Amino acid sequence: MELPHIFDSFWRGSNSQNVPGSGLGLSICRRLANKIGGEIFAETDEEWFQVRVLFCMAGISI
């Protein structure tokens, strides 16, 4: 299972050989989420995965 590694810097999935990229995108997203007091996580059903980012915006009520 590759999911535990998707937030590692420079990590790319085994099926990404023909897809451009550096493997930094989700690593940067995690750092940004942590900086603003949020969290980011991924879920999978073995075929697809989704990434969710949760954060609170101070002074804004919904």
CNS distance restraints for C-alpha pairs under 8 A (distance, minus, plus):
assign (resid   2 and name CA) (resid   6 and name CA) 6.95 0.50 0.50
assign (resid   2 and name CA) (resid  13 and name CA) 6.89 0.50 0.50
assign (resid   3 and name CA) (resid  42 and name CA) 7.41 0.50 0.50
assign (resid   3 and name CA) (resid  43 and name CA) 7.90 0.50 0.50
assign (resid   3 and name CA) (resid  44 and name CA) 7.64 0.50 0.50
assign (resid   5 and name CA) (resid  11 and name CA) 6.83 0.50 0.50
assign (resid   6 and name CA) (resid  11 and name CA) 6.47 0.50 0.50
assign (resid   6 and name CA) (resid  12 and name CA) 7.25 0.50 0.50
assign (resid   6 and name CA) (resid  13 and name CA) 7.65 0.50 0.50
assign (resid   6 and name CA) (resid  26 and name CA) 6.81 0.50 0.50
assign (resid   6 and name CA) (resid  27 and name CA) 7.65 0.50 0.50
assign (resid   7 and name CA) (resid  11 and name CA) 7.61 0.50 0.50
assign (resid   7 and name CA) (resid  26 and name CA) 5.22 0.50 0.50
assign (resid   7 and name CA) (resid  27 and name CA) 4.58 0.50 0.50
assign (resid   7 and name CA) (resid  30 and name CA) 6.84 0.50 0.50
assign (resid   8 and name CA) (resid  23 and name CA) 7.97 0.50 0.50
assign (resid   8 and name CA) (resid  24 and name CA) 7.76 0.50 0.50
assign (resid   8 and name CA) (resid  26 and name CA) 7.74 0.50 0.50
assign (resid   8 and name CA) (resid  27 and name CA) 5.66 0.50 0.50
assign (resid   9 and name CA) (resid  23 and name CA) 6.15 0.50 0.50
assign (resid   9 and name CA) (resid  24 and name CA) 5.21 0.50 0.50
assign (resid   9 and name CA) (resid  26 and name CA) 7.95 0.50 0.50
assign (resid   9 and name CA) (resid  27 and name CA) 5.31 0.50 0.50
assign (resid  10 and name CA) (resid  22 and name CA) 5.93 0.50 0.50
assign (resid  10 and name CA) (resid  23 and name CA) 4.02 0.50 0.50
assign (resid  10 and name CA) (resid  24 and name CA) 5.28 0.50 0.50
assign (resid  11 and name CA) (resid  22 and name CA) 7.99 0.50 0.50
assign (resid  11 and name CA) (resid  23 and name CA) 4.96 0.50 0.50
assign (resid  11 and name CA) (resid  24 and name CA) 7.40 0.50 0.50
assign (resid  12 and name CA) (resid  16 and name CA) 6.46 0.50 0.50
assign (resid  12 and name CA) (resid  22 and name CA) 7.67 0.50 0.50
assign (resid  12 and name CA) (resid  23 and name CA) 5.22 0.50 0.50
assign (resid  16 and name CA) (resid  20 and name CA) 7.83 0.50 0.50
assign (resid  23 and name CA) (resid  27 and name CA) 7.75 0.50 0.50
assign (resid  24 and name CA) (resid  28 and name CA) 6.07 0.50 0.50
assign (resid  25 and name CA) (resid  29 and name CA) 6.30 0.50 0.50
assign (resid  26 and name CA) (resid  30 and name CA) 6.12 0.50 0.50
assign (resid  27 and name CA) (resid  31 and name CA) 6.43 0.50 0.50
assign (resid  28 and name CA) (resid  32 and name CA) 6.21 0.50 0.50
assign (resid  29 and name CA) (resid  33 and name CA) 6.07 0.50 0.50
assign (resid  29 and name CA) (resid  40 and name CA) 7.75 0.50 0.50
assign (resid  30 and name CA) (resid  34 and name CA) 6.13 0.50 0.50
assign (resid  30 and name CA) (resid  39 and name CA) 7.17 0.50 0.50
assign (resid  30 and name CA) (resid  40 and name CA) 5.96 0.50 0.50
assign (resid  31 and name CA) (resid  35 and name CA) 6.17 0.50 0.50
assign (resid  32 and name CA) (resid  36 and name CA) 6.48 0.50 0.50
assign (resid  33 and name CA) (resid  37 and name CA) 6.31 0.50 0.50
assign (resid  33 and name CA) (resid  38 and name CA) 4.73 0.50 0.50
assign (resid  33 and name CA) (resid  39 and name CA) 5.43 0.50 0.50
assign (resid  33 and name CA) (resid  40 and name CA) 6.49 0.50 0.50
assign (resid  33 and name CA) (resid  53 and name CA) 7.21 0.50 0.50
assign (resid  33 and name CA) (resid  54 and name CA) 7.85 0.50 0.50
assign (resid  33 and name CA) (resid  55 and name CA) 7.26 0.50 0.50
assign (resid  34 and name CA) (resid  38 and name CA) 5.33 0.50 0.50
assign (resid  34 and name CA) (resid  39 and name CA) 5.99 0.50 0.50
assign (resid  36 and name CA) (resid  55 and name CA) 7.36 0.50 0.50
assign (resid  37 and name CA) (resid  55 and name CA) 6.57 0.50 0.50
assign (resid  37 and name CA) (resid  56 and name CA) 7.59 0.50 0.50
assign (resid  38 and name CA) (resid  53 and name CA) 7.17 0.50 0.50
assign (resid  38 and name CA) (resid  54 and name CA) 5.41 0.50 0.50
assign (resid  38 and name CA) (resid  55 and name CA) 4.12 0.50 0.50
assign (resid  38 and name CA) (resid  56 and name CA) 6.87 0.50 0.50
assign (resid  39 and name CA) (resid  53 and name CA) 5.82 0.50 0.50
assign (resid  39 and name CA) (resid  54 and name CA) 5.33 0.50 0.50
assign (resid  39 and name CA) (resid  55 and name CA) 6.55 0.50 0.50
assign (resid  40 and name CA) (resid  51 and name CA) 7.00 0.50 0.50
assign (resid  40 and name CA) (resid  52 and name CA) 5.61 0.50 0.50
assign (resid  40 and name CA) (resid  53 and name CA) 4.36 0.50 0.50
assign (resid  40 and name CA) (resid  54 and name CA) 6.27 0.50 0.50
assign (resid  41 and name CA) (resid  51 and name CA) 5.68 0.50 0.50
assign (resid  41 and name CA) (resid  52 and name CA) 5.56 0.50 0.50
assign (resid  41 and name CA) (resid  53 and name CA) 6.71 0.50 0.50
assign (resid  42 and name CA) (resid  49 and name CA) 6.72 0.50 0.50
assign (resid  42 and name CA) (resid  50 and name CA) 5.56 0.50 0.50
assign (resid  42 and name CA) (resid  51 and name CA) 4.30 0.50 0.50
assign (resid  42 and name CA) (resid  52 and name CA) 6.27 0.50 0.50
assign (resid  43 and name CA) (resid  49 and name CA) 5.47 0.50 0.50
assign (resid  43 and name CA) (resid  50 and name CA) 5.49 0.50 0.50
assign (resid  43 and name CA) (resid  51 and name CA) 6.56 0.50 0.50
assign (resid  44 and name CA) (resid  48 and name CA) 5.73 0.50 0.50
assign (resid  44 and name CA) (resid  49 and name CA) 4.14 0.50 0.50
assign (resid  44 and name CA) (resid  50 and name CA) 6.48 0.50 0.50
assign (resid  45 and name CA) (resid  49 and name CA) 6.59 0.50 0.50
